[in-house]
Amino acid sequence: MTEPLRLGIAGLGTVGIGVVKIIRRHAALLEARTGRPVVISAVCARDASKDRGVSLKDYAWETDPVALATRDDVDVFVELMGGHDGPAKAATEAALAAGKDVVTANKALLAIHGQALAEQAEAKGRVIRFEAAVAGGIPVIKSLTEGLAGNEITRVMGVMNGTCNYILTRMETAGLPYATVFKEADDLGYLEADPTLDVGGIDAGHKLALLAAIAFGTKPAFDDVKLEGIQRIAIEDIRHAADMGYRIKLLGVAQRSARGLEQRMTPCLVPANSPLGQLEGGTNMVVIEGDAIEQVVLRGPGAGEGPTASAVMGDILDIARGIRIATFGQPATTLDEAPSAQTGLPAAHYVRMSLQDKPGAMAKVAAALGDAGVSIHRMRQYDHSTTIAPVLVVTHKCTSAMLDHALDGLEATGVVEGAPVALRIEEL
């Protein structure tokens, strides 16, 4: 009989238990599809006595993930603990040093340490697979590294945090303010222990950094991702966007130009009739554009036991089949050190501000925008019953640097109350 592929699973939370369930439920199917048995040798988690809803008695137990990663009866170390440092990093490094392949769902680990880990893996003739780290059950890593490998990728973009998409969708459909929906999402258990990882765009920014590395052959550069969360989005912004035929999404965009590599995870307006504009609830979507394929849209569940465990299993089965692909789609030593684009490609922008309702105020706004080289496409003042008037401006295309200059100018006019809310309008 062909030798089995032996797994050591570190982390028995939702995803880890999902992997155990699939292996127990589909043992014969997995063997038929790979030509060899896929078995679990040992597992590791902090609490061995916890009832996880599935029997673990057939597996050896380790309390130290490094010990698990270096066991002689483990061929593939499956890292499902999370965290960019600490046990996850130490155990992954130990596994590679011991000649093990690694499958992980840890986006933060790879976004921050991916280059060093990829070089270590490839020096040892090992692979790191991480389909589950980006967009849950959507096979976007496989699409980029395999199905679309013959394309020069021109742009990757997507909604990659289901919690943020749920919050924005719920605000729109229920007419509720951000604070109310945030609490609702927290009560439902949708938010990370540190909510800023979700609503601050950090979680999705990790994912974008990994996609950009694969798409453009560059070293992962999470520190170069421009991050802006959804905390300042008000129900008024959602309504104004809808009036103009747009919806607001926390949108990740990576594209390379003469300016360098642009990576941003920020709230944007997208056309309501576009695939991204029609995305509802906690679903994820990634759009890939290439010179030969033009555009591919991938949509599916971005989190949860089943979808994420499915992605982990896809990587495990590829290893069982003998499919070995460099971590980021090409040898790590050939990845470019791409300069970060200091200013993105020009785009129209939505700007909402609270303006003092007095003579000359609107003229000062127009002058501040004009001094920054920002041209007004349309401007609207909404009805109000106070001395502060809600004003909406949509600009013609301008760079982010020009817009930042304009926003500084608006705050210096003395007639704008508080900081304006500015959102890029992304045409798809």
N, C-alpha and C positions, 0 to 999 in steps of 0.2 A: 504494500500500500504506500502511496505517496506520503511523505512526511507531513504532519499537520503544521499549520502556521499557528504559533503559540503566542497568546497575547497576555500582557500585563496591563491592567486597567487601573490608573490612578485617578481617583475622584469618582464617587458613587452618588452624585446628585442626580438631577433629572436626566441629564444626557447620558451619564455613565450607566445608570440603570436601564435606560432605553437601549443601549448597546447590548447589555447582558440579555435583555428580553429578546432582541432580534436573533442573537446567536443561539439562544435556547429554543426559540420558536421555529427557526428556519435552518437548522443545522444541515439537513439533507439538501435543501435548496442551495445553500452557500457552497457546499462541497461539489454539487453538480455544476455550478457556475464557474468554479475556480479550478476544479480538478484535484482539490486537496481539502482535508478537514480544516475548519477554522475553530480553534478551541481557546478557552481561557485557562491559563495556568495559575494566575494569582491576581489579587486585587488589593487595593489600598485606599483607606479613608480614615478619618479621625476617630470615628466611633464604630467599633465592630459590633456593638450590641444593638444598634438601631435597626428597627424593622423597616426595610426598604421595599416591602411588597413582593420580593422575589427571593428565592432561596440562593444563598451564596455558599452553602456548606461544601460544595464540591471543589472549591477553589482555595488555594493557600492564601493566607492573609498576612500582609505586611503593614506595619504602622509607619514605616519610613519610605517615602516614595523613591528615594535614591536606592535603597535596598531592592525595591521592586524593579527598578529600571536596570539593575545589574544582575538579576537572577539568571542562572544558566538555562533555565527552562522558559525564558521569554525571548521571542524573536522580534516582537513589535511592542514598543512602549506606547501606550495610548494615554495621553496626558489630557485629562478633563478636569483639572483642579482650578485653573484660572490664575490670574495675577501675573504681572510682567517680571517679577523678581521672586526671591524666596524659593520655596520648595519646587515650584513649577520650573523655574530656570535651572536650578541645581540638578533636578532629576532628569530634565531633558539633556543637559550637557553630559551627565553621567551615562545616560543611555547611548548617546552617540559615541562617547569615548569607549564604551563596551562593545561597540559594533552592532547596535540595535537600530532598526528603522523606527521612526517616530510618526505617530498620527496624533494631531492635536486640534482642539477647537479654540485655542487660545490666541485671539487676535492681538491682544495687547503685547504678549510675549514676542510675537513675530514682528509686529509693527515697530517695536523698539529694539529688539535684539536679533531680528531676522537675518541680517547680513552675516553677522558673526556665526550664528547657528548654521546657516546654509553652507558657509565655507567649511565649518567643522564637519558637517554631514558629508559633503562631497569629498573632502580629504580622506574620509573613512570609507568611501564607496557606499554610503547610506543615503536614504531619502527621508525628507520631512514632508508629510502631506497634511493639508489644512483646509480641505473643502468646507468643513463645518464652521470655520472661523469667520466666514463671510456669507451673509444672507441665508443662514440656516440651511434649508433643504434645497435651495436653488443651486444647480451645478455650474456656478459661474467660474470657479477656478478651472475646472475641467474644460469649460468652453473656451477660455482664453488660452490655456496651455496646449490644448489638443485640437478641438474642432475649428478654432479660428487662428491656428498657428501660422497659416499662410497669409494672413492679413497684416498690413501695417495699420495698427490701431490709431485712430485719430482722436477719439474721445470715449471716455467711460463715465457714465453718470448713473445715479440711482437714488432711490429711497431705501436706506439700509438700516433703519432703526424703527421697528414696528411700534414701539411705545410712542415715539414722537408722532408717527403717522396716525396712530389711534387718537392721541390728544387733539391734533389739528382737525381730524375728521369729526370727532365728537363735538368740538367747539362749533364747527360749522353746522352740523345737522341738528344739534340741540340748542344752538344759540347761547351757549354757556361761556363764561369767562375762563381764562386760562387757569386761574387759581382753583376754581371749582373742579375742573376736569383733571387737573394735576392730582388733587386729593382723591378723586374717584379712581384714577389709575393706580395710585399708591395703595388704596384700600383693596383693589383687585389683585394686588401683587405683581403688577406689570413693571414696576420700577426697580432698578438695581438698589442695593443697600445704600450706595452713594448715588442719589438721583441725578447728579450733574453728569455722570457718565452717559446717561440717556439724553436728558433734555439739554445738556450743554454741548452735545454733538461729539463728545470724546469717543464713545463706543463706535459710532459710525465713522469717525475720522480714522480710527485704527483700521477699519475695513477698507476705506478708500486708499490708504497708504499701501496696503497689500495689493489691491487691484492695480494701482498705478505702477508699482514695481514690475508686475507681470506684463502689463499692457505696453509699457514703454521701455522695458529693459533697463530699469534704473534701480539703484539701491533703495530699499525702503526708507522713507524720510518722513516719519510722522511729525517731527518738529517743524516741517515746512508746510503742513496742512493748515490752512486758515480755518479757524473754528469759530463758529457763532451759534449759540443755541436758540431755542424757541421761546425763552422766558419772556421776551419783550413783545411777543405777538399778542395783539389784543383782538377781541371779537370785531372791533371796527375795521381792522386790517383785513380780516377774512371777508367781511361784507363788502368792503371797497374793492377787493380783488375780484370777488364774484361779479360785481357790477361791471367790471371791465372784461369779463370772460376768462378770468384766471382763478387758480387755486394756489394756496400756499403750502409748500412742502419743505421739509428739511432735506435739501438736495446736495448730494456729493457729486462733484465734477472734477475730473482730471483730464487735462489736455496739454499737449506739448506744442510750443510755438517758438518763434524766434526769440521771444522774451525768456524762455526757459520752461520749466515744468510747473504748470499751474495746478494746485490742489486746494480745493476749498469744500468745506462742509458747512453750509449756511442756509438759512431760510431763503427761499426764492419763490417768485411767482412763476407758475408754469401754465400753459394754455389748458383750460378746463377740458377741452375735447381731445387732449393728447393722452397716450397710455399712462404717463405719470400723473396727469391731472385727474384721471378716472380711478386712480388707486385708492382703495378704501381701507379703513381699519388698520389692523396690525400687519397687513401683507407687505412684503418687500418687492422691489422691482429694480432690475439693473438693465441699463441700455448700453449696448456696445456698438460703436461705429468703426468700421474698417474700410479700407480702400476697395477691397473686392466684394465684401459682403454687404456694404452700405450700412444697414442697421439691423441689429438683433435685439429683441426685447425678451427678457427672462423675468417671469413673475411667479411668486410662490410664497409659502410660509417662511418667515424669517427666523422663527424661534420655536421652542417647544420640544418636548421629549422625542416624538416621532420624527419630525423633519430633521432635527439636528443629529439624532442618532443615525438616521438614514445616510446623511452626508458622511459621518464618521465611517460607517460600514462601507460606503463606496470606496473610500481611500484604502481601507483594510483589504478589500477584495482585489483592488488593483495590485497591491503588494503581493497578495497570494497568487495572482496570475503572472507575476514577474514583470509587471509594468513599472518602469523606473524612470521618472522624469525629474530634472533638476528642480529644486524648491521653487524658484521663481520663473520656471520655464526655460531658462538657459543657465549655463554655469555661473555660479555666484561671482567668480573672479572676473567675468566679462561684463557685469552690470555697471552701467555708467554712474558717475557722480553728477547727476543732473542739476544744473543751477536752478534755484527756485525763482519762478517768475515774480519779479518785484511788483508788477502790476498786471492784472488780467486783461484778457481781450475785452474790447469795449462792449457795453450792453446798455439798454435802457434800464432805468431804475424807478422804483416807486418810493416816494418820500412822504411820510405823514408827520405833520408838526402841529403844535398848539401855538397859535399866533395871537398876540395881543390885538384886540379889536379897536384900533385907533388909526387916524389918518397917517398915511405914509408907510404903514407896516408892510403892506404887500410890495411896495416899491423897493423896500430894503431887502426883502427876500429875493426879488428878481435880480437886484444888483449883486447880492452875495453869490448867487448862482452864476451870473454872468462873469463876475470877476474870476471864478474858477474855471471858466470855459465850458460851463454846463448849460446847454440850451433846454428851454422848457418846451415839452411837447404839448402838455395840457396842464391846467391848474384849476382846482375847484375849491371853493369855500363852502362848507356845509352850514346849515341852519344851526343856530345856537341861541341860548338864552342867558349867557354869561358874558363877561368881558373878554373871555378867551374863545377864539374861533378855531375849530378844526379845519385844517387846510391840507389838501392833497395835491402833490405835484408828481407828474410823470415826466421824466426827462427823455431827451433824445439820447442816443448811444454816447456813453462816455466811459473812461477808464475808472477803475476803483480809486486810483490816486486822485483824479479830478473830483470824484464824488467826495472823498475824504476832505479835500480842500474846501469844497462847497459846504459841507456839514460844519467844519470849523468856522467858516464865514457866517453861517446862519446863527450859530450860538453867540457870535460876537456882535450881532446886530442889536441886541438888547430888546428885541420885540418877540423873540421865540422863547416860549416857556418850556424848560426841560430839554432833553436831548431828542432830536427827531428820530423817527424809526425809518430806516432806509433798507430796501430789499431789492435785490437784483431781479430783473425780469429775464428768465432764461427761455429763449426760443428754441423749440425742438424740431 
